[in-house]
């Protein structure tokens, strides 16, 4: 799995996100925003797996995720998938893929003890997505 960010790069970006300000140009949000949704889904599956990607995307079956990857369908929740990819890359690059998978499923004190995966699945506001990304920053800055 390719590494996208190192600890110093992440440290320089993290504190800006919860305020709604964009991080420095070229940061993870800018990079993920430029990806096609097919690439987002594919990268997310490579880190979290198809089942977690499906949950974040609001679908029950992984066949829909495969359709997104092949650009045969468009997800209903693309911004949730993009936020998930930013958070997944941050955690996986510093802590590893297994930690990222566990982190997405576990209770998170920065998300009112809800898991990031459920927060993303149920959230509709950009602020909710930003909270998940910020929680990822908090994990790697501990």
C-alpha positions in Angstrom: 0.0 0.0 0.0 1.5 3.4 -1.0 2.1 6.0 1.7 0.5 9.3 1.1 1.5 11.3 4.1 4.2 11.3 6.7 3.8 12.4 10.4 5.3 15.9 9.8 3.0 16.6 6.9 0.0 15.5 8.8 1.0 17.5 11.8 1.2 20.6 9.8 -2.3 20.2 8.4 -4.4 18.8 11.3 -5.3 21.8 13.5 -6.8 23.7 10.6 -9.6 21.4 9.6 -12.2 21.6 12.5 -12.5 25.4 11.9 -13.7 24.8 8.4 -10.6 26.3 6.9 -8.8 24.4 4.2 -5.4 23.1 4.9 -2.4 24.1 2.9 -2.6 23.5 -0.9 -1.7 20.0 -1.8 -3.0 18.5 1.5 -5.1 15.4 1.7 -8.5 17.1 1.1 -7.2 18.8 -2.1 -5.7 15.5 -3.3 -8.7 13.4 -2.6 -11.1 16.0 -4.1 -9.2 15.7 -7.4 -9.7 11.9 -7.6 -12.5 10.3 -9.5 -15.1 8.6 -7.3 -14.0 5.3 -8.8 -10.4 5.9 -7.6 -11.8 7.0 -4.2 -13.7 3.8 -3.9 -10.8 1.7 -5.0 -8.4 3.3 -2.6 -10.9 3.0 0.3 -11.4 -0.7 -0.5 -7.6 -1.2 -0.5 -7.4 0.2 3.1 -10.7 -0.7 4.7 -12.2 -3.4 2.6 -15.4 -3.6 0.6 -17.8 -4.1 3.5 -16.7 -1.0 5.4 -16.7 1.0 2.2 -20.3 -0.2 1.5 -21.4 0.9 4.9 -19.9 4.4 4.5 -21.4 4.7 1.1 -24.8 3.8 2.5 -25.4 0.5 0.7 -25.9 -3.0 2.0 -24.1 -5.0 -0.7 -20.5 -4.9 -1.8 -21.5 -5.4 -5.4 -22.4 -1.7 -5.4 -18.9 -0.8 -4.3 -17.5 -2.8 -7.3 -19.8 -0.9 -9.6 -18.5 2.4 -8.2 -14.9 1.2 -8.9 -15.8 0.2 -12.4 -17.6 3.6 -12.9 -20.8 1.7 -13.7 -22.7 3.5 -11.0 -22.4 6.6 -8.9 -22.6 6.5 -5.1 -25.2 8.5 -3.3 -22.7 9.6 -0.6 -19.6 10.6 -2.5 -18.5 13.2 0.1 -18.7 10.6 2.9 -16.5 8.3 0.8 -14.0 11.2 0.2 -13.8 12.1 3.9 -13.4 8.4 4.8 -10.5 8.1 2.3 -8.7 11.1 3.8 -9.1 9.7 7.4 -8.2 6.2 6.3 -5.0 7.4 4.5 -4.0 9.5 7.6 -4.4 6.6 10.0 -3.0 3.9 7.7 0.0 5.9 6.7 1.1 6.4 10.3 -0.4 3.5 12.2 -0.9 0.8 9.5 -3.8 -0.7 7.6 -4.9 -3.0 10.5 -5.1 -0.1 12.9 -7.1 2.0 10.4 -9.6 -0.8 10.0 -10.0 -1.2 13.7 -10.1 2.6 14.3 -13.0 3.0 11.8 -15.1 0.4 13.8 -14.2 1.4 17.3 -15.9 3.9 19.7 -14.2 7.3 19.3 -14.1 9.9 22.1 -13.8 12.7 19.6 -17.1 11.5 18.0 -19.3 11.3 21.1 -18.2 7.6 21.5 -19.6 6.7 18.1 -17.5 4.9 15.5 -16.1 6.8 12.5 -17.8 4.4 10.2 -21.3 5.0 11.6 -20.6 8.8 11.9 -19.8 8.9 8.2 -22.7 6.6 7.3 -25.3 8.7 9.2 -23.8 12.1 8.6 -24.9 14.5 5.9 -23.1 17.7 6.8 -19.6 18.8 5.9 -18.9 19.5 9.5 -19.6 15.9 10.4 -17.2 14.7 7.8 -14.6 17.2 9.0 -15.0 15.8 12.6 -14.0 12.3 11.4 -11.0 13.7 9.6 -10.0 15.6 12.7 -10.5 12.5 14.9 -8.0 10.7 12.6 -5.5 13.6 13.1 -6.0 13.3 16.8 -5.2 9.6 16.7 -1.9 10.1 15.0 -1.0 13.1 17.2 -1.4 11.3 20.5 
